[in-house]
Amino acid sequence: MKYGKTGLFGIILVIIALLISMYFMFNTKALIPAGYDLAIHGIVISRTLMIAFTLYLVSKLGYFLLNKKD
């Protein structure tokens, strides 16, 4: 597979965004700032947003790979 400079840069950005969202999805301690230990509703909302964002990125990546012109 050959990618141009912009295509490779785009793939790297998508992978970085996917890894960051997966990190926050599994490491909930990173979502709680100091002094807000009882913010359970915020954790649930944040995790839900991260799951939605991850699924969105995966679906966009899948559509990109399916519709890619060789």
C-alpha positions as CSV (number, residue, x, y, z in Angstrom):
1,M,0.0,0.0,0.0
2,K,1.3,3.4,-0.9
3,Y,0.1,6.5,0.8
4,G,0.9,10.1,0.1
5,K,2.2,12.3,2.8
6,T,-1.3,13.7,3.6
7,G,-2.8,10.2,3.6
8,L,-0.3,8.8,6.0
9,F,-0.6,11.9,8.2
10,G,-4.4,11.4,8.3
11,I,-4.1,7.8,9.2
12,I,-1.7,8.6,12.0
13,L,-4.1,11.3,13.4
14,V,-7.0,8.8,13.3
15,I,-5.0,6.2,15.1
16,I,-3.8,8.7,17.8
17,A,-7.4,9.8,18.4
18,L,-8.6,6.2,18.6
19,L,-5.9,5.3,21.1
20,I,-6.5,8.4,23.3
21,S,-10.3,7.7,23.4
22,M,-9.7,4.0,24.3
23,Y,-7.2,5.1,27.0
24,F,-9.8,7.4,28.6
25,M,-12.5,4.7,28.2
26,F,-10.6,2.1,30.2
27,N,-8.7,4.4,32.6
28,T,-11.5,6.3,34.5
29,K,-9.2,7.7,37.1
30,A,-7.8,10.0,34.4
31,L,-11.3,11.5,33.9
32,I,-11.6,12.6,37.5
33,P,-9.9,15.8,38.4
34,A,-8.5,16.3,41.9
35,G,-11.1,17.2,44.4
36,Y,-14.0,15.7,42.5
37,D,-13.9,12.1,43.8
38,L,-17.7,11.9,44.0
39,A,-18.4,12.9,40.4
40,I,-19.7,9.5,39.4
41,H,-22.3,10.9,36.9
42,G,-19.5,12.8,35.1
43,I,-17.5,9.6,34.7
44,V,-20.5,7.8,33.2
45,I,-21.2,10.7,30.8
46,S,-17.5,10.9,29.9
47,R,-17.2,7.2,29.3
48,T,-20.3,7.2,27.2
49,L,-18.9,10.1,25.1
50,M,-15.6,8.3,24.6
51,I,-17.4,5.1,23.5
52,A,-19.5,7.0,21.0
53,F,-16.4,8.9,19.7
54,T,-14.5,5.6,19.4
55,L,-17.3,3.9,17.5
56,Y,-17.6,7.0,15.2
57,L,-13.9,6.9,14.4
58,V,-13.9,3.2,13.7
59,S,-16.9,3.5,11.4
60,K,-15.4,6.4,9.6
61,L,-12.1,4.5,9.2
62,G,-14.1,1.5,7.9
63,Y,-16.0,3.6,5.3
64,F,-12.7,5.2,4.3
65,L,-11.1,1.8,3.8
66,L,-14.1,0.4,1.9
67,N,-14.4,3.4,-0.4
68,K,-10.7,3.9,-1.0
69,K,-9.7,4.2,-4.7
70,D,-6.6,2.3,-5.7
